[in-house]
Amino acid sequence: MTLKKLAWTTDLHLNFLDENGIRAFLQTVIDANPDAVLIGGDITDAPRMIATLRLIEQTLQRPIYFVLGNHDYYHGSIRDVRQIVRDMADASEHLTYLSTGGVISFGDDPATATALVGHGGWGDGRLGDYAHSWVTLNDHVLIEELAWKPKADLLRRLNHLGDEAAAHIRTVLPQAFAHHRRVIVLTHVPPFKEACWHEGQISDDNFLPHFTCKAVGDALLNVMDQVMAEQSAASAKKELLVLCGHTHGAGEAYIRDTVRVLTGGADYGAPAIQHIFEVC
């Protein structure tokens, strides 16, 4: 059994650093000597996306699995950023854009193997109290598809983005569990209220609509219900680990005994490795 070492990062916001600062952060990743790197979104902003991904790839020189966060679309459009990122990853030796990808396997033995899938998700307005929330994000000003929309129209667009992410999860997660005991889901937006940490507390009803993706959370639990129903009583329980960020508040939540969620903390201008995992 060969162990793989994975370094998880999220909410890097590398547009707050100059090139020397980015290289200094990437050197800390190299020093950790992971076999692969997971990046959970908010890498930079739209105008800097290609140059930043190119610098990350050329510097790290190892597999990089990533999703995008809301900040990655700032000063651009969701459609265009996704297209250029998809094209870049398709032509890349090391970059894998999980939101349009399938199942990544880190082992061959179904009894012990770990798989990776992912999608960035979106704050889909379904948890908390969207109708009375006073929160306005920069998303609603700086992203083409969301900018300056009436509240009801904006909610429809947020719902659609959440549903789009959930549809991807419903496709890839059963495939991952078919041949693996453990699955890691890399996402940006917390899929459960219990994982929406900020300054040591769970976000309130004003912030929950914008900082959780209920559609993805529902998809995760629906798939887990199906997997558990089909599993024999004698076999080891399937396990799901969800890695998310977005809130800049670190925390851990067990949604079920087999569903664990880690939310990464972050500070602007100080990107860091969240956790090192060893998987097989």
Steps between C-alpha positions, in 0.01 A plus 500: 500500500651831387401815687447824313562832673248772415536867593167685523481878459205734453420871471851591388405843357837521328399829333578661837868401460773597254685227311767467769230449762329235288830320446571510873166335573552239229838419652326406827292254299812356336666470841205290623583258214147388411430259218209721393344834591130576548387861453149580618430821311547876533839467336514853355265710283395467137761727332787322678366144475706360213828656611447384860412142409799489266730620778356245745543216253851593390615543860341196665559249218260238640129415464276792596128435545288812537159660495412867467346733756289813460800736511652323200228658283544857628540754216389233255224255423429150628460373144830639371713410801374143502574467130856628517573291808353190336709556188816558701450188712426288194836601352691470828719222632428577866174697530164326550184712519272278706177684417515356149690184587421154625639280775864515609618179664786473747491122543412170338352299788127583540517403868742781581521731198423872506350700213475873435217690329397862515312810394525858622133528596335836568315679779157405368272705726312201640616496863438784743265785411582628153187715476597711802879476479673836480823345370629613159815330377753634253382208285185698431702790361817351350376183323332561167217249536405623848568872485226741607217249472168546686487281808250248359691466173827462687352220711399309187855528371647387834260204506611405149868512593436282804296253298772482237756406764266244659438334163873446458529351849207265434684375193854453628451402865322167432771419246765569762336285766455211255871419522623681812427481869585864569425806291625856538276772358686823433271802484510870580168581666398313817216262411351492851406760759707311758813563290441873443754622756601863553705620795424182693124518452247368250380776267156649568197521270628818334820335378395137452325563166826627352747267672342156464398284206199300614460335160843338530438401862175330402675322212776373729256356752275352232793315347619382840150364572510305174850371565417385852177333384688299239787404730510159662493484879835319509696758300683798648303824501558742217646832616461849358733792575394844373759777473364853464587862573339833398420626851865551606407331829652164587284227647401135497158340490369145494172503310477125553744252646627433147478858366770737625542859382812713545468873433826678432594828662665782308644850529545731203867527410601193703425181303575177682475124482188396689580135552719215382321169438648158439271282289523174312 
